[in-house]
Amino acid sequence: DNLFYLNRGVDSQCCSYLNNVLSFDDTVTATGNSLGLGSISIAPFLTTGTLAESRAGRVLPAIERDALVAFYHATGGGSWIDNSGWLAPGGSECEWFGVVCENDRVTGLVLPANRLIGTLPAVLGDLGMLKVLNLEQNHLEGGIPAILGDLGGLQLLNLRVNRLSGPLPASLGDLFNLTELWLDGNELGGDMPDELAQ
């Protein structure tokens, strides 16, 4: 595999509400700007742990609840290793396993090694305040939805060790707040957006 490493530096403000969840890797630097048929790896900092400061009894925007429900069904939620709380009544979403909220908005979706299957649904683009998307070490297939490039606040994207394939969406170059990206262990190809290598 041709690995592409990049780290824009860890934002100390990123995801500070995930106390006891974050761990930080060593800083790595860009070593290329094209994937060829290889993989991308940008040092991850989010791993498993107990989610902190998720808030129960708070009402999310309906579009975000709908996006979470659609994500659950698209990725085989009924067969996840842990799907605690998912699909419970409205107001409980911030207590669903792997969902992190801040100010009544979904800001993190953290489900590593949880037996997710299927494809990443475009409805993830409806989680407009998402800062962290960590779905590493699952069984996700297909391409990375281009709409993820619309998540302007995204700071961490970790999709490593899945079965993702196809070109890397050029729209990921629009993620100007992205500090951590890890996509190795997939079958991705195409060019790395120049913006991600800066």
Stockholm file with secondary structure:
# STOCKHOLM 1.0

chainA/1-198         DNLFYLNRGVDSQCCSYLNNVLSFDDTVTATGNSLGLGSISIAPFLTTGTLAESRAGRVLPAIERDALVAFYHATGGGSWIDNSGWLAPGGSECEWFGVVCENDRVTGLVLPANRLIGTLPAVLGDLGMLKVLNLEQNHLEGGIPAILGDLGGLQLLNLRVNRLSGPLPASLGDLFNLTELWLDGNELGGDMPDELAQ
#=GR chainA/1-198 SS CCEEECCCCCCTTTTTTSTTTBCCCCCCCCCCSEEETSEEECCCCBCSCCCCSCCTTCCCCHHHHHHHHHHHHHTTGGGSSCCTTTTCCTTCGGGSTTEEEETTEEEEEECTTSCCEEECCGGGGGCTTCCEEECCSSEEEECCCGGGGGCTTCCEEECCSSEEEEECCGGGGGCTTCCEEECCSSEEEEECCGGGGC
#=GC SS_cons         CCEEECCCCCCTTTTTTSTTTBCCCCCCCCCCSEEETSEEECCCCBCSCCCCSCCTTCCCCHHHHHHHHHHHHHTTGGGSSCCTTTTCCTTCGGGSTTEEEETTEEEEEECTTSCCEEECCGGGGGCTTCCEEECCSSEEEECCCGGGGGCTTCCEEECCSSEEEEECCGGGGGCTTCCEEECCSSEEEEECCGGGGC
//
